[in-house]
Amino acid sequence: MTTSSTAAPVSITFLSSLAEPSLHRTWLTAAHPTQSLVATCSSDKCVRVYSLKTSSHLSTINGGHKRSIRTCAWKPNLKGENVVATGSFDATVGIWRRWDNDMSLRRTDVKMSEEDFTGANGNGNADEDDDDEWRFAIVLEGHESEVKSVSWSAGGNLLATCSRDKSVWIWEEMGDDDYETVAVLQEHEGDVKCVSWHPEELLLASSSYDDDIRLWREDIDDWGCVGILRGHESTVWAVEWEGVKSVAQETSSTENPGIRLASCSDDQTIRIWRKIPKEKGPPQSKLSIIRSSSIEEEWVEDCQLPRAHVRSIYSIGWSKKTGRIVSTGGDGKIVVYIEDQGSWSVLAQIEGAHGVSEINHVCWAHMGDDREVIVSTAEDGSVKLWAI
């Protein structure tokens, strides 16, 4: 981004480390939707929960999966309880539950900081009367290979999962610890890398090794593909929806309204896709059972962000607060982009953010005091916090 001579340069500043380098690869860090917490999943079959306020380790999930935990996500719209979904290389999805007791304010020197989320406390016997414990609520089975991504719908009643088996599954919560498969979507021709629900609508995006992005909606009683986004020349590693309300939406071009989705790829590009709103047709009779229009949606590639990476881009995050996009990947760089009147530019970047290690994931997280930080998760096991 070009700045005037009087403007202060923008930089990405290291704040603290949540996890130091280790022998175990870390895959992803999921930010809690409302609390100052993050959960990091690792090749040692564990998920660790950290407080952003104190940069301290609070708890560890383990005992539920037989192989590396590749992905995790916090369930939204909960009061009095926290729920985490985990996806593993063992082809299963786990649901973990815990009564909320202000975890973000805990310190590492308290007794509970080293507890097992299963509530086993080292002897395999959970105390069912202790509301402070986590428990492994249910295991969801169906995928035939490693689970790569999990995502909760905005309402929290639907969970999407995807796998190396080329499928996307949608699960519906029917009651406590009771989930039912409502759709198995098998139109991708390769390993499905990522699934992501729109922040308001029941619209699901999936990206794949087949270079495509597919969009899914429910039509009457069946889930179907409503759009295929093509343009990437190699594996699409991740997709991320624009926030419903952000500063960027107030300053971006108003000539191109519509839902937007960002994607990143092995082809070293980040692309923004936009839905073309349908023109309203004549009103339909309520008695008609025949649909007069296709459920397919029209999407276009809105733009490509400035090229800043020299190797695969593994992860992107789209800030729901500022509208900025952060990216990272195989070159170890963290790059932040900003939009102004529909034009994107690089705001700041840092090379070698985790030394020589590749960075697997990056996301935005809130500190609870109107501050937003970047969380990066690396191949060498380290997890770091950054400010801009």
Buried (B, 14 or more C-beta within 10 A) or exposed (E): BEEEEEEEEBEBEEBEEBBEBEEBBBBBBBBBBBBBBBBBBBBBBBBBBBBBBBBBBBBBBBBBBEEBBBBBBBBBEBEEEBBBBBBBBBBBBBBBBBEBEEBBEBEEEEEBBEBBBBBBBEEEEBEEEEEEBBBBBBBBEBBEBBBBBBBBBBEBBBBBBBBBBBBBBBBBBEEEEEBEEBBEBEBBEBBBBBBBBBBEEBBBBBBBBBBBBBBBBBEEEEBBBBBEBEBBEEBBBBBBBBBEEBBBBEBBEEEEEBBBBBBBBBBBBBBBBBBEEEEEEEEEEEEEEEEEEEBEBEBBBBBEBBEBBEEBBBBBBBBBBBBBBBBBBBBBBBBBBBBEEBEBEBBBBBEEBBEEBBBBBBBBBBBBEEEBBBBBBBBBBBBBBBEB
